[in-house]
Amino acid sequence: MESHMVENQGLNPVKSIDLVEQYFKENFKEYVLLKKTNYTGYWWLEYFNSVDIRICFDGDIGGHFSVKIFIGDTEYSLWQFDRSVNNKTQSTSENILYQLNVLKRFLRDENN
């Protein structure tokens, strides 16, 4: 129970960034990190692949984050693909991994 409580605590921006970076290294090797920012409690990551897809993570010290996908010039929010991410916006390890897994499904569907 105690480990579950720790897992659900909000992550600071550095740990949120680390978690996303590690996931991308393991699951999205074709994506290159373009931008990484951690400034006054605000964090941002932006990835790009050679097929004109950009993925942006945007979070703040208040504990919430979002994922946006740009295909060409068109912007999509991850919740447009799977509305369940609306319940997983708090910056916890569990929620970030949940949204990353939804992103993985989205990218797999987009490439098929």
Backbone torsions as a table, in degrees:
resi	resn	phi	psi	omega
1	MET	NA	-42.1	-178.3
2	GLU	-63.3	-42.4	179.3
3	SER	-64.8	-33.8	177.2
4	HIS	-65.0	-39.6	179.1
5	MET	-65.4	-41.8	179.1
6	VAL	-63.9	-41.1	-179.6
7	GLU	-60.7	-32.4	-176.3
8	ASN	-93.1	1.9	175.5
9	GLN	-73.9	148.9	178.7
10	GLY	-63.3	139.1	178.6
11	LEU	-88.5	147.1	172.7
12	ASN	-75.1	164.6	-176.0
13	PRO	-56.0	-39.5	-178.9
14	VAL	-63.1	-43.8	179.6
15	LYS	-69.4	-34.8	176.2
16	SER	-62.7	-46.0	178.8
17	ILE	-61.5	-46.2	-179.9
18	ASP	-58.2	-42.6	-179.0
19	LEU	-63.6	-45.5	179.5
20	VAL	-65.4	-44.2	-179.9
21	GLU	-60.6	-43.6	179.5
22	GLN	-62.7	-42.7	179.4
23	TYR	-61.9	-44.1	179.3
24	PHE	-63.5	-40.5	178.7
25	LYS	-61.0	-35.8	-177.2
26	GLU	-86.5	-29.8	-170.6
27	ASN	-119.4	-23.4	-175.9
28	PHE	-128.5	60.3	-175.5
29	LYS	-62.9	-22.4	-179.0
30	GLU	-79.4	-5.4	-179.8
31	TYR	-97.6	139.1	-180.0
32	VAL	-109.1	136.2	176.9
33	LEU	-72.8	119.8	179.0
34	LEU	-95.0	-43.7	-176.2
35	LYS	-139.3	144.2	174.5
36	LYS	-145.2	122.6	-177.1
37	THR	-134.3	138.4	171.4
38	ASN	-142.2	100.0	-173.3
39	TYR	-138.8	121.9	179.1
40	THR	45.1	45.9	175.7
41	GLY	86.6	-1.0	178.7
42	TYR	-103.8	137.3	177.3
43	TRP	-132.1	150.7	-174.7
44	TRP	-151.1	135.6	172.1
45	LEU	-131.8	141.8	176.7
46	GLU	-137.5	128.1	-179.8
47	TYR	-118.7	156.3	179.8
48	PHE	-143.0	146.4	171.6
49	ASN	-121.6	173.5	-174.9
50	SER	-76.6	-1.5	-179.2
51	VAL	-101.3	17.6	177.3
52	ASP	70.9	36.6	174.4
53	ILE	-115.4	126.0	174.0
54	ARG	-112.9	142.1	178.3
55	ILE	-126.5	127.5	-177.0
56	CYS	-121.9	132.5	173.5
57	PHE	-110.0	132.4	-175.0
58	ASP	-134.2	118.1	-179.1
59	GLY	-141.2	169.0	178.8
60	ASP	-141.7	166.9	-177.0
61	ILE	-66.1	-17.9	175.3
62	GLY	-65.2	-12.8	171.1
63	GLY	103.4	10.5	-179.7
64	HIS	-118.2	152.7	179.0
65	PHE	-146.1	164.6	176.5
66	SER	-144.6	162.9	179.2
67	VAL	-125.1	128.1	176.3
68	LYS	-121.5	144.6	-179.8
69	ILE	-122.4	131.2	176.6
70	PHE	-114.9	118.4	175.9
71	ILE	-111.9	109.4	-170.0
72	GLY	64.1	-126.2	179.4
73	ASP	-99.9	5.2	-176.7
74	THR	-97.6	129.7	-179.7
75	GLU	-98.0	134.8	175.2
76	TYR	-127.3	138.7	170.0
77	SER	-92.4	146.0	-177.2
78	LEU	-59.2	-31.5	-179.5
79	TRP	-64.4	-20.7	177.8
80	GLN	-68.7	-26.1	178.0
81	PHE	-85.7	-40.6	-177.6
82	ASP	-147.3	105.0	-175.7
83	ARG	-64.7	-15.0	-179.9
84	SER	-63.0	-20.7	179.3
85	VAL	-67.5	-18.7	177.0
86	ASN	-61.4	-23.9	178.3
87	ASN	-92.8	4.3	-175.3
88	LYS	-129.9	47.4	-177.1
89	THR	-100.0	-10.8	176.5
90	GLN	-69.8	136.4	-176.4
91	SER	-76.5	73.7	173.4
92	THR	-113.2	160.7	176.8
93	SER	-56.1	-46.8	-178.5
94	GLU	-58.1	-46.7	-177.2
95	ASN	-71.2	-39.6	178.2
96	ILE	-63.7	-44.8	178.1
97	LEU	-64.6	-37.8	177.3
98	TYR	-59.1	-50.0	-178.7
99	GLN	-66.6	-35.3	176.0
100	LEU	-63.5	-37.6	177.0
101	ASN	-68.5	-36.6	174.9
102	VAL	-65.8	-41.8	176.9
103	LEU	-59.3	-41.4	178.4
104	LYS	-59.7	-43.6	177.1
105	ARG	-63.5	-43.2	179.4
106	PHE	-59.1	-48.8	-178.1
107	LEU	-65.5	-37.1	177.1
108	ARG	-63.5	-45.0	179.4
109	ASP	-66.3	-38.1	-178.6
110	GLU	-65.3	-34.1	-177.9
111	ASN	-84.4	-7.0	179.8
112	ASN	-102.0	NA	NA
